Amino acid sequence: MAPTRVGFLGLGIMGTPMARNLKKKGFEVTVWNRSPEKAQALAAEGIQVAATPVEVAKAVDVFCTCVADPSALTEVALGEQGLLRGARKGQLFIDFSTVSVGLVQQLAAQFAAHGVDFVDAPVTGSKGGAEKGTLVIMTGASDAALAKATPIFQAVGEKVVHCGPVGAGTQVKLAGNALIAAMLQGFSEGMLLTAKAGVDPRKFVEVVQASGFRSPYYDFKGKALLGRDFATHFSIDLMHKDLSLFLDNAAVHQVPTPCAAVMRETYNLARAAGKGGQDITAVITAYEELAGAKIA
Ligand SMILES: NC(=O)c1ccc[n+]([C@@H]2O[C@H](COP(=O)([O-])OP(=O)(O)OC[C@H]3O[C@@H](n4cnc5c(N)ncnc54)[C@H](OP(=O)(O)O)[C@@H]3O)[C@@H](O)[C@H]2O)c1
């Protein structure tokens, strides 16, 4: 049987390694990116490069997106040269981006009208998980669409959680990222205060990681903070976008979420300090400047 032809649109920190893993797992891959130079490395590895999203849709059986935000996904899916213009009955659309629940539900309806199944499949695991193919995928899908998407999921991830119908994956993803923001902020603030008070912040990290509130996330981010390694795995701009989506969603459901509201302002402050493109670990550097002290 000929390999499934898969399109991948959005070659950022996450999309590039995901497309590469699909090719490694034997899929015939065609990619597209708004800035075409990012596709060059993949072209050199034998991956097809298309000039437009519509060209991708015409060439493949399944198309996947992993783009920055709702406006990017709207453009790629529904724009002048968008996927919908090349879509045909029997195809599958997998969106790995983190966007709004409303947008994925709208896309599912619009593509269903053309006979295309849609699943929302936001991921967690960041740059490292995308490179190793160990992402955790939370998906909103019908059982039939999930069955079609499963071989793709297995190529890019190691765990799939079927959260419910379309939109359910995104609902869970937004809650997860609101939690990460709060976890990282509490951890970083604790390190900064400990350091300024003259106690080695490594002692704080050691106690946290020996306690009932330890987390593998703190191993990863603690090492980065103590080593002042702010290389971008997940940008402050994108976390700010996710916190904003979470707060919009909370307003729709009339659920008060004060912690996420404070987190969004915290990320706003970091963006105002010109740090939007940096990793989320760099949020604390804005507070270091105010405190006149450094973690390490
Ligand atoms: N990084 C993480 O740890 C992580 C983890 C889980 C989920 N996510 C989510 O995954 C998605 C991608 O994240 P990332 O970290 O890979 O982001 P990224 O490195 O900033 O890449 C963003 C991608 O979106 C494209 N894009 C932006 N605006 C566009 C537009 N108007 N039209 C078409 N394409 C557009 C960019 O194209 P250009 O190259 O032309 O700018 C690029 O391919 C986001 O929704 C993010 O929230 C990220």
The ligand as an ORCA input file, in Angstrom:
! r2SCAN-3c Opt
* xyz 0 1
  N       6.829     25.631     21.870
  C       6.147     24.891     22.725
  O       6.678     24.455     23.770
  C       4.705     24.516     22.465
  C       4.182     23.424     23.195
  C       2.869     23.056     22.974
  C       2.091     23.763     22.086
  N       2.620     24.831     21.400
  C       1.735     25.523     20.454
  O       2.087     25.096     19.139
  C       1.928     26.189     18.218
  C       3.266     26.492     17.538
  O       4.204     26.830     18.556
  P       5.770     27.031     18.239
  O       6.439     27.087     19.566
  O       6.210     26.071     17.209
  O       5.721     28.515     17.646
  P       6.754     29.285     16.700
  O       8.094     28.652     16.739
  O       6.625     30.714     17.053
  O       6.144     29.048     15.238
  C       4.919     29.616     14.882
  C       4.521     29.144     13.503
  O       3.282     29.790     13.137
  C       3.481     30.429     11.877
  N       2.631     31.615     11.751
  C       2.529     32.663     12.606
  N       1.632     33.577     12.126
  C       1.189     33.096     10.944
  C       0.257     33.557      9.980
  N      -0.417     34.715     10.150
  N       0.026     32.803      8.894
  C       0.681     31.633      8.727
  N       1.578     31.123      9.592
  C       1.821     31.853     10.699
  C       4.946     30.800     11.851
  O       5.348     31.092     10.531
  P       6.671     31.984     10.260
  O       7.819     31.038     10.340
  O       6.445     32.548      8.909
  O       6.712     33.043     11.336
  C       5.552     29.505     12.416
  O       5.569     28.486     11.444
  C       1.380     27.363     19.033
  O      -0.025     27.377     18.962
  C       1.844     27.033     20.451
  O       1.041     27.651     21.433
  C       3.922     25.210     21.567
*
